[in-house]
Amino acid sequence: MMKRFANLDNVSNNKTFQDMRRWQKERRSKVKDLTVNIEQSPVKKVKELAENRSRKSYTWIGHSTFLIQLNGLNILTDPVWAKRMGFQKRLTEPGLRLDELPEINIVVISHGHFDHLDFPTLRKLKGNPQYFVPAGLKALFLKKGFGKVVEMNWWDCEEFGGLRIHFVPAQHWTRRSLNDMNTSHWGGWVFERNGEGGETFYFVGDTGYFRGFKEIAAKFEIDTVFMPIGAYEPEWFMAASHISPEDSVKAFIELGARRFVPMHYGAYRLADDTGPEALERLLRAWAEQGLPEERLKVMLIGESVF
């Protein structure tokens, strides 16, 4: 019998057929402007990224995909360059082409949903990366021909190239076929640099708001958090698995992190909200909380921060 993974407090994401019908009926009644999208950065630092061996940096490719450079290592989070997701065409081009990436050393996967785990993309990556994946996913990677795979449970830690890589909880679910619901886990990734002055990055993955943020804050001093803000509408349907912009700000405060970088919006239409709507709500919630503007870094697609 296959193991099934669960959220903290056994929070369920199960939805009924009636729930799905209600959502589809609501969607038909909404009018959304899909002509306005998140902008591309006018400057793409392809050469600097390729040559960088010492400076820390992060580049937003789009959706939940970032190129993070730490300790001379090139790290990709949830690499997805897919032009479509189900019946929906990708709304914005990836910030860098696959052939513009440097050789990749590390890939982390938050969970098995197709907008976070895309094997056609993984096959095109330069280099021979080490994959870090949630418990339950290693067998699928091996079946697909990927041999360098480390499988991790919540709170596990591995060391690689002077980095400590932690797998931490999230509140979500996963499925890739009819019979494999929740047979692999989901979570976020924390990267800690060894030694003094090392900056800590937290890639949240996909999550609803949950008490796990406070537990993570108790274990780590986080400098930069890559936080999802999109795919939250309708909230009665999505809240258990996709955090709203307002709750993402609440989570940021609870984490005690120094900088907020929003993600998971604007690339694919996974719910009823649009990228600009998610960003507008985030900015409003940020102002309402009286948080300093310099602690929020809203990125253009393909933008790099060094």
VENMO-V336815 format. One line per field, one symbol per residue. psi: psi as a letter, one per 30 degrees, with the letter a starting at -180 (. if undefined). burial: I if it has 24 or more other ideal C-beta (glycine too) atoms within 12 Angstrom, else O. A space follows every 50 residues. Layout:
psi->???
burial->???
//
This chain:
psi->kkkklllkghkkgkkleeeeeeeeeeeffkjkjgfklklkkfkjheeeee fkffkklkkjelcgkkjkjkhgkjkkkijjgkfljbfkkkekkkfkleff klkkekkkkelgkfgfjjeeeefgklailkkkllkffeeeeeefgjfikk kklkglklkjhgkkjkkllljbllkfaeggkgflalalkkjkkklkgkkk kjjfbkllklffeeeeeffkjkekkjkkflhfkkffefeffjkleefeee eeeefglekkjlahkfekifaflleeeeeeeeeeeeeefhkkeffkjkkl kfkkk.
burial->OOOOIOIIOOOOIOOOOOOOOOOOOOOOOOOOOOOOIIOOIOOIIOOOIO OIOOOIIIIIIIIIIIIIIIIOIIIIIIIIIIOOIOOOOIIIIIIIOIOI IIOIIIIIIIIIIIIIIIIOIIOOIOOOIIIIIIIIIIOIIOOOOIOOII IIIIOOOIOIOOIIIIIIIIIIIIIIOOOOIIIIIIIIIIIIIOOOOOII IIIIIIIIIIOIIOOIOOOIOIIIIIIIIIIIIIIOIIIIIIIIIIIIII IIIIIOIIIIIIIIIIIIIIIIIIIIIIIIIIIOIIOOIOOOOOOIIIII IIIIIO
//
